[in-house]
């Protein structure tokens, strides 16, 4: 007899989807995800992503070289605190607004961003190295 079990995902571990063919990620509105670890989606074909509200840290190079990533958004009640180095480097992002909860933005978080035309940082944000 097989018993179905439900698991709560709170972290996407380092390199979990690196170099995979994944192109779409959809999180439930009540997602318990708190960490997107280093290189989690690096070199994937993700086109857009909505970061769940409970995510507190986006790790180093999490979305690095996602050459098709053009849309990134955060919920209004985002708990995001830290964006690590090169988290969104070498993507197609043109604009995005950082949630007011962000306290730390590491070096080169959006390195190789030739297409960025708008980055909104609200007054409560702190930018540090």
LOLO-847116 format. One record per atom (N, C-alpha, C): residue number from 1; atom name; x, y, z. Coordinates in nm, 2 decimals. Each point is the difference from the previous one (the first is absolute). Last residue first. Example, Ala and Ser with C-alpha at 12.3 -4.5 7.8 and 13.67 -1.06 7.14 Angstrom:
LOLO-847116
ATOM    i  at    east   north      up
ATOM    2   N    1.28   -0.22    0.71
ATOM    2  CA    0.09    0.11    0.00
ATOM    2   C   -0.08    0.11    0.08
ATOM    1   N    0.03   -0.57   -0.01
ATOM    1  CA   -0.09    0.12    0.00
ATOM    1   C    0.09    0.12    0.00
//
This chain:
LOLO-847116
ATOM    i  at    east   north      up
ATOM  129   N    2.78    4.60    0.07
ATOM  129  CA    0.09   -0.10   -0.06
ATOM  129   C    0.00   -0.12    0.08
ATOM  128   N   -0.42    0.35   -0.03
ATOM  128  CA    0.13   -0.02    0.06
ATOM  128   C    0.07   -0.10   -0.08
ATOM  127   N   -0.47    0.32    0.04
ATOM  127  CA    0.08   -0.06   -0.10
ATOM  127   C    0.14   -0.01    0.06
ATOM  126   N   -0.55    0.05    0.17
ATOM  126  CA    0.14    0.02    0.03
ATOM  126   C    0.09   -0.07   -0.11
ATOM  125   N   -0.55    0.18    0.04
ATOM  125  CA    0.10   -0.09   -0.04
ATOM  125   C    0.14    0.05    0.04
ATOM  124   N   -0.43    0.24    0.05
ATOM  124  CA    0.04   -0.09    0.11
ATOM  124   C    0.11   -0.09   -0.04
ATOM  123   N   -0.19    0.31   -0.32
ATOM  123  CA    0.08    0.06    0.10
ATOM  123   C    0.04   -0.09    0.12
ATOM  122   N   -0.09   -0.21   -0.49
ATOM  122  CA   -0.08    0.08    0.08
ATOM  122   C    0.09    0.05    0.12
ATOM  121   N    0.11   -0.14   -0.52
ATOM  121  CA    0.04   -0.03    0.14
ATOM  121   C   -0.07    0.09    0.09
ATOM  120   N   -0.01   -0.18   -0.55
ATOM  120  CA   -0.06    0.08    0.11
ATOM  120   C    0.04   -0.05    0.13
ATOM  119   N    0.17   -0.01   -0.53
ATOM  119  CA    0.01   -0.07    0.12
ATOM  119   C   -0.05    0.09    0.11
ATOM  118   N    0.03   -0.03   -0.58
ATOM  118  CA   -0.07    0.05    0.12
ATOM  118   C    0.02   -0.09    0.12
ATOM  117   N    0.18   -0.07   -0.44
ATOM  117  CA   -0.03    0.14   -0.02
ATOM  117   C   -0.06    0.06    0.13
ATOM  116   N    0.32   -0.45   -0.19
ATOM  116  CA   -0.08    0.06    0.11
ATOM  116   C   -0.02    0.15   -0.03
ATOM  115   N    0.27   -0.32   -0.27
ATOM  115  CA   -0.14    0.03   -0.04
ATOM  115   C   -0.08    0.07    0.11
ATOM  114   N    0.46   -0.18    0.04
ATOM  114  CA    0.00    0.11   -0.11
ATOM  114   C   -0.14    0.04   -0.03
ATOM  113   N    0.25   -0.27    0.39
ATOM  113  CA   -0.14    0.04   -0.02
ATOM  113   C   -0.01    0.11   -0.11
ATOM  112   N    0.37   -0.25    0.26
ATOM  112  CA   -0.03   -0.03   -0.14
ATOM  112   C   -0.14    0.02   -0.04
ATOM  111   N    0.04   -0.03    0.51
ATOM  111  CA    0.11    0.01   -0.09
ATOM  111   C   -0.04   -0.04   -0.15
ATOM  110   N   -0.24    0.05    0.46
ATOM  110  CA   -0.05    0.00   -0.14
ATOM  110   C    0.10    0.03   -0.10
ATOM  109   N    0.12   -0.04    0.45
ATOM  109  CA   -0.13   -0.08    0.00
ATOM  109   C   -0.06   -0.01   -0.13
ATOM  108   N    0.44    0.19    0.19
ATOM  108  CA   -0.03   -0.05   -0.13
ATOM  108   C   -0.13   -0.08   -0.01
ATOM  107   N    0.16    0.07    0.49
ATOM  107  CA    0.07    0.04   -0.12
ATOM  107   C   -0.06   -0.06   -0.13
ATOM  106   N   -0.34    0.00    0.40
ATOM  106  CA    0.14   -0.03   -0.01
ATOM  106   C    0.05    0.05   -0.13
ATOM  105   N   -0.41    0.15    0.34
ATOM  105  CA    0.02   -0.04   -0.14
ATOM  105   C    0.15   -0.01   -0.02
ATOM  104   N   -0.37    0.03    0.43
ATOM  104  CA    0.13   -0.02   -0.04
ATOM  104   C    0.00   -0.04   -0.15
ATOM  103   N   -0.40    0.11    0.23
ATOM  103  CA    0.09    0.07    0.09
ATOM  103   C    0.14   -0.01   -0.06
ATOM  102   N   -0.56   -0.05   -0.14
ATOM  102  CA    0.14   -0.04   -0.04
ATOM  102   C    0.09    0.09    0.09
ATOM  101   N   -0.49    0.03   -0.02
ATOM  101  CA    0.06   -0.08    0.11
ATOM  101   C    0.15   -0.03   -0.02
ATOM  100   N   -0.30    0.23   -0.31
ATOM  100  CA    0.05    0.09    0.10
ATOM  100   C    0.06   -0.08    0.12
ATOM   99   N    0.00   -0.18   -0.52
ATOM   99  CA   -0.09    0.02    0.11
ATOM   99   C    0.06    0.08    0.11
ATOM   98   N    0.13    0.07   -0.52
ATOM   98  CA    0.04   -0.08    0.12
ATOM   98   C   -0.10    0.02    0.11
ATOM   97   N   -0.07    0.02   -0.54
ATOM   97  CA   -0.01    0.08    0.12
ATOM   97   C    0.04   -0.09    0.11
ATOM   96   N    0.12    0.01   -0.56
ATOM   96  CA   -0.07   -0.06    0.11
ATOM   96   C    0.01    0.09    0.12
ATOM   95   N    0.14   -0.07   -0.58
ATOM   95  CA   -0.04    0.08    0.12
ATOM   95   C   -0.06   -0.08    0.11
ATOM   94   N    0.22   -0.19   -0.39
ATOM   94  CA    0.00    0.14   -0.04
ATOM   94   C   -0.03    0.10    0.12
ATOM   93   N    0.20   -0.54   -0.09
ATOM   93  CA   -0.09    0.09    0.07
ATOM   93   C    0.03    0.14   -0.04
ATOM   92   N    0.20   -0.43   -0.15
ATOM   92  CA   -0.06    0.09   -0.09
ATOM   92   C   -0.09    0.10    0.07
ATOM   91   N    0.47   -0.25    0.19
ATOM   91  CA   -0.14   -0.03   -0.03
ATOM   91   C   -0.06    0.10   -0.10
ATOM   90   N    0.45   -0.04    0.28
ATOM   90  CA   -0.01   -0.06   -0.14
ATOM   90   C   -0.14   -0.05   -0.03
ATOM   89   N    0.05    0.07    0.51
ATOM   89  CA    0.10    0.04   -0.10
ATOM   89   C   -0.03   -0.07   -0.13
ATOM   88   N   -0.21    0.01    0.46
ATOM   88  CA   -0.08    0.01   -0.12
ATOM   88   C    0.09    0.05   -0.12
ATOM   87   N    0.19   -0.11    0.43
ATOM   87  CA   -0.13   -0.08    0.01
ATOM   87   C   -0.07    0.01   -0.13
ATOM   86   N    0.45    0.18    0.17
ATOM   86  CA   -0.03   -0.05   -0.13
ATOM   86   C   -0.13   -0.08   -0.01
ATOM   85   N    0.14    0.08    0.49
ATOM   85  CA    0.08    0.03   -0.11
ATOM   85   C   -0.05   -0.06   -0.13
ATOM   84   N   -0.37    0.03    0.39
ATOM   84  CA    0.14   -0.03   -0.01
ATOM   84   C    0.07    0.04   -0.13
ATOM   83   N   -0.43    0.17    0.30
ATOM   83  CA    0.02   -0.05   -0.13
ATOM   83   C    0.15   -0.01   -0.01
ATOM   82   N   -0.37    0.03    0.43
ATOM   82  CA    0.13    0.00   -0.05
ATOM   82   C    0.00   -0.05   -0.15
ATOM   81   N   -0.41    0.07    0.27
ATOM   81  CA    0.10    0.08    0.07
ATOM   81   C    0.13    0.01   -0.07
ATOM   80   N   -0.57   -0.13   -0.07
ATOM   80  CA    0.14   -0.01   -0.05
ATOM   80   C    0.09    0.10    0.07
ATOM   79   N   -0.49   -0.10    0.03
ATOM   79  CA    0.09    0.00    0.11
ATOM   79   C    0.14   -0.01   -0.04
ATOM   78   N   -0.50    0.18   -0.24
ATOM   78  CA    0.12   -0.08    0.00
ATOM   78   C    0.08    0.02    0.12
ATOM   77   N   -0.45    0.15   -0.17
ATOM   77  CA    0.03   -0.03    0.14
ATOM   77   C    0.13   -0.08    0.01
ATOM   76   N   -0.18    0.14   -0.42
ATOM   76  CA    0.00    0.12    0.08
ATOM   76   C    0.04   -0.03    0.14
ATOM   75   N    0.19   -0.32   -0.39
ATOM   75  CA   -0.13    0.03    0.06
ATOM   75   C    0.01    0.13    0.09
ATOM   74   N    0.32   -0.09   -0.43
ATOM   74  CA   -0.01   -0.04    0.14
ATOM   74   C   -0.14    0.04    0.05
ATOM   73   N    0.27   -0.11   -0.51
ATOM   73  CA   -0.08    0.08    0.09
ATOM   73   C   -0.01   -0.06    0.14
ATOM   72   N    0.23   -0.01   -0.55
ATOM   72  CA    0.03   -0.04    0.14
ATOM   72   C   -0.09    0.09    0.09
ATOM   71   N    0.13   -0.14   -0.56
ATOM   71  CA   -0.11    0.05    0.10
ATOM   71   C    0.03   -0.06    0.14
ATOM   70   N    0.26   -0.11   -0.39
ATOM   70  CA   -0.03    0.14   -0.03
ATOM   70   C   -0.10    0.06    0.10
ATOM   69   N    0.36   -0.44   -0.13
ATOM   69  CA   -0.08    0.06    0.11
ATOM   69   C   -0.02    0.15   -0.03
ATOM   68   N    0.26   -0.33   -0.27
ATOM   68  CA   -0.14    0.03   -0.04
ATOM   68   C   -0.08    0.07    0.11
ATOM   67   N    0.46   -0.16    0.06
ATOM   67  CA    0.00    0.10   -0.11
ATOM   67   C   -0.14    0.03   -0.06
ATOM   66   N    0.25   -0.15    0.45
ATOM   66  CA   -0.13   -0.04   -0.05
ATOM   66   C   -0.03    0.10   -0.11
ATOM   65   N    0.41    0.02    0.27
ATOM   65  CA   -0.01   -0.06   -0.13
ATOM   65   C   -0.13   -0.06   -0.04
ATOM   64   N    0.02    0.07    0.50
ATOM   64  CA    0.11    0.04   -0.09
ATOM   64   C   -0.01   -0.07   -0.13
ATOM   63   N   -0.27   -0.01    0.43
ATOM   63  CA   -0.06    0.01   -0.13
ATOM   63   C    0.10    0.05   -0.11
ATOM   62   N    0.14   -0.08    0.45
ATOM   62  CA   -0.12   -0.08    0.00
ATOM   62   C   -0.06   -0.01   -0.14
ATOM   61   N    0.43    0.20    0.21
ATOM   61  CA   -0.02   -0.05   -0.13
ATOM   61   C   -0.13   -0.09   -0.02
ATOM   60   N    0.08    0.10    0.49
ATOM   60  CA    0.10    0.04   -0.10
ATOM   60   C   -0.02   -0.08   -0.13
ATOM   59   N   -0.43    0.04    0.33
ATOM   59  CA    0.14   -0.03    0.01
ATOM   59   C    0.08    0.04   -0.12
ATOM   58   N   -0.45    0.17    0.27
ATOM   58  CA    0.03   -0.05   -0.14
ATOM   58   C    0.15   -0.01   -0.01
ATOM   57   N   -0.37    0.04    0.44
ATOM   57  CA    0.13    0.01   -0.06
ATOM   57   C    0.01   -0.06   -0.14
ATOM   56   N   -0.40    0.03    0.26
ATOM   56  CA    0.08    0.10    0.08
ATOM   56   C    0.14    0.02   -0.06
ATOM   55   N   -0.54   -0.19   -0.12
ATOM   55  CA    0.14   -0.01   -0.04
ATOM   55   C    0.08    0.12    0.07
ATOM   54   N   -0.49   -0.06    0.00
ATOM   54  CA    0.08   -0.04    0.12
ATOM   54   C    0.15   -0.02   -0.03
ATOM   53   N   -0.35    0.12   -0.34
ATOM   53  CA    0.01    0.10    0.10
ATOM   53   C    0.09   -0.04    0.12
ATOM   52   N    0.08   -0.19   -0.52
ATOM   52  CA   -0.10   -0.01    0.11
ATOM   52   C    0.03    0.10    0.12
ATOM   51   N    0.13    0.08   -0.52
ATOM   51  CA    0.06   -0.04    0.12
ATOM   51   C   -0.10   -0.01    0.11
ATOM   50   N   -0.05   -0.04   -0.54
ATOM   50  CA   -0.05    0.08    0.11
ATOM   50   C    0.06   -0.06    0.13
ATOM   49   N    0.16   -0.02   -0.55
ATOM   49  CA   -0.02   -0.06    0.13
ATOM   49   C   -0.06    0.10    0.09
ATOM   48   N    0.14   -0.14   -0.56
ATOM   48  CA   -0.05    0.10    0.10
ATOM   48   C   -0.01   -0.08    0.13
ATOM   47   N    0.22   -0.20   -0.36
ATOM   47  CA   -0.04    0.12   -0.07
ATOM   47   C   -0.04    0.11    0.10
ATOM   46   N    0.35   -0.46    0.00
ATOM   46  CA   -0.11    0.07    0.06
ATOM   46   C   -0.03    0.13   -0.07
ATOM   45   N    0.33   -0.38   -0.07
ATOM   45  CA   -0.07    0.08   -0.11
ATOM   45   C   -0.12    0.07    0.06
ATOM   44   N    0.50   -0.13    0.24
ATOM   44  CA   -0.13   -0.06   -0.04
ATOM   44   C   -0.06    0.09   -0.11
ATOM   43   N    0.42    0.07    0.28
ATOM   43  CA    0.01   -0.06   -0.14
ATOM   43   C   -0.12   -0.08   -0.04
ATOM   42   N    0.00    0.09    0.51
ATOM   42  CA    0.10    0.05   -0.09
ATOM   42   C    0.00   -0.08   -0.13
ATOM   41   N   -0.27   -0.02    0.43
ATOM   41  CA   -0.06    0.00   -0.14
ATOM   41   C    0.10    0.05   -0.10
ATOM   40   N    0.15   -0.06    0.46
ATOM   40  CA   -0.12   -0.08   -0.01
ATOM   40   C   -0.06   -0.02   -0.14
ATOM   39   N    0.41    0.24    0.22
ATOM   39  CA   -0.01   -0.06   -0.13
ATOM   39   C   -0.12   -0.10   -0.02
ATOM   38   N    0.05    0.15    0.50
ATOM   38  CA    0.10    0.03   -0.11
ATOM   38   C   -0.02   -0.09   -0.12
ATOM   37   N   -0.44    0.03    0.30
ATOM   37  CA    0.14    0.00    0.03
ATOM   37   C    0.09    0.02   -0.13
ATOM   36   N   -0.48    0.14    0.21
ATOM   36  CA    0.04   -0.04   -0.13
ATOM   36   C    0.15    0.00    0.01
ATOM   35   N   -0.39    0.00    0.41
ATOM   35  CA    0.14    0.02   -0.06
ATOM   35   C    0.01   -0.06   -0.14
ATOM   34   N   -0.41    0.00    0.26
ATOM   34  CA    0.07    0.11    0.07
ATOM   34   C    0.13    0.03   -0.07
ATOM   33   N   -0.53   -0.26   -0.08
ATOM   33  CA    0.14    0.02   -0.04
ATOM   33   C    0.07    0.12    0.06
ATOM   32   N   -0.47   -0.18    0.02
ATOM   32  CA    0.08    0.01    0.12
ATOM   32   C    0.15    0.02   -0.03
ATOM   31   N   -0.50    0.11   -0.28
ATOM   31  CA    0.13   -0.07    0.00
ATOM   31   C    0.08    0.03    0.13
ATOM   30   N   -0.46    0.13   -0.19
ATOM   30  CA    0.04   -0.02    0.14
ATOM   30   C    0.13   -0.07    0.02
ATOM   29   N   -0.18    0.08   -0.44
ATOM   29  CA   -0.01    0.13    0.07
ATOM   29   C    0.05   -0.01    0.15
ATOM   28   N    0.20   -0.34   -0.35
ATOM   28  CA   -0.13    0.03    0.05
ATOM   28   C    0.00    0.13    0.08
ATOM   27   N    0.34   -0.08   -0.41
ATOM   27  CA   -0.01   -0.03    0.14
ATOM   27   C   -0.15    0.03    0.04
ATOM   26   N    0.29   -0.11   -0.48
ATOM   26  CA   -0.12    0.06    0.06
ATOM   26   C    0.00   -0.04    0.15
ATOM   25   N    0.34    0.01   -0.46
ATOM   25  CA   -0.01   -0.03    0.14
ATOM   25   C   -0.12    0.07    0.06
ATOM   24   N    0.25   -0.14   -0.51
ATOM   24  CA   -0.10    0.06    0.07
ATOM   24   C    0.00   -0.05    0.14
ATOM   23   N    0.31   -0.15   -0.32
ATOM   23  CA   -0.03    0.14   -0.06
ATOM   23   C   -0.10    0.07    0.08
ATOM   22   N    0.39   -0.44    0.01
ATOM   22  CA   -0.11    0.06    0.06
ATOM   22   C   -0.02    0.14   -0.06
ATOM   21   N    0.35   -0.35   -0.07
ATOM   21  CA   -0.09    0.06   -0.11
ATOM   21   C   -0.12    0.07    0.05
ATOM   20   N    0.49   -0.05    0.26
ATOM   20  CA   -0.11   -0.08   -0.04
ATOM   20   C   -0.08    0.07   -0.10
ATOM   19   N    0.40    0.15    0.25
ATOM   19  CA    0.02   -0.05   -0.13
ATOM   19   C   -0.12   -0.09   -0.04
ATOM   18   N   -0.01    0.09    0.50
ATOM   18  CA    0.10    0.06   -0.09
ATOM   18   C    0.01   -0.08   -0.13
ATOM   17   N   -0.29   -0.04    0.41
ATOM   17  CA   -0.05   -0.01   -0.13
ATOM   17   C    0.10    0.05   -0.10
ATOM   16   N    0.12   -0.04    0.47
ATOM   16  CA   -0.12   -0.09   -0.02
ATOM   16   C   -0.04   -0.02   -0.14
ATOM   15   N    0.37    0.26    0.25
ATOM   15  CA    0.01   -0.06   -0.13
ATOM   15   C   -0.11   -0.10   -0.03
ATOM   14   N    0.00    0.15    0.49
ATOM   14  CA    0.10    0.04   -0.09
ATOM   14   C    0.00   -0.09   -0.13
ATOM   13   N   -0.46    0.00    0.26
ATOM   13  CA    0.14   -0.01    0.03
ATOM   13   C    0.09    0.04   -0.11
ATOM   12   N   -0.48    0.16    0.18
ATOM   12  CA    0.04   -0.07   -0.12
ATOM   12   C    0.15    0.00    0.01
ATOM   11   N   -0.38    0.02    0.41
ATOM   11  CA    0.12    0.04   -0.06
ATOM   11   C    0.02   -0.07   -0.14
ATOM   10   N   -0.38   -0.06    0.28
ATOM   10  CA    0.04    0.13    0.06
ATOM   10   C    0.13    0.05   -0.07
ATOM    9   N   -0.45   -0.37   -0.07
ATOM    9  CA    0.13    0.04   -0.05
ATOM    9   C    0.04    0.14    0.06
ATOM    8   N   -0.33   -0.42    0.16
ATOM    8  CA    0.01    0.14   -0.01
ATOM    8   C    0.14    0.04   -0.04
ATOM    7   N   -0.32   -0.47   -0.09
ATOM    7  CA    0.12    0.06    0.06
ATOM    7   C    0.00    0.15   -0.02
ATOM    6   N   -0.34   -0.47    0.01
ATOM    6  CA    0.02    0.14   -0.04
ATOM    6   C    0.12    0.06    0.07
ATOM    5   N   -0.18   -0.53   -0.15
ATOM    5  CA    0.05    0.10    0.11
ATOM    5   C    0.02    0.13   -0.06
ATOM    4   N   -0.27   -0.51   -0.10
ATOM    4  CA    0.04    0.13   -0.05
ATOM    4   C    0.04    0.09    0.11
ATOM    3   N    0.01   -0.54   -0.04
ATOM    3  CA   -0.06    0.10    0.08
ATOM    3   C    0.06    0.14   -0.05
ATOM    2   N   -0.07   -0.55   -0.17
ATOM    2  CA    0.08    0.13   -0.02
ATOM    2   C   -0.08    0.11    0.08
ATOM    1   N    0.02   -0.57    0.03
ATOM    1  CA   -0.08    0.12    0.00
ATOM    1   C    0.09    0.12    0.00
//
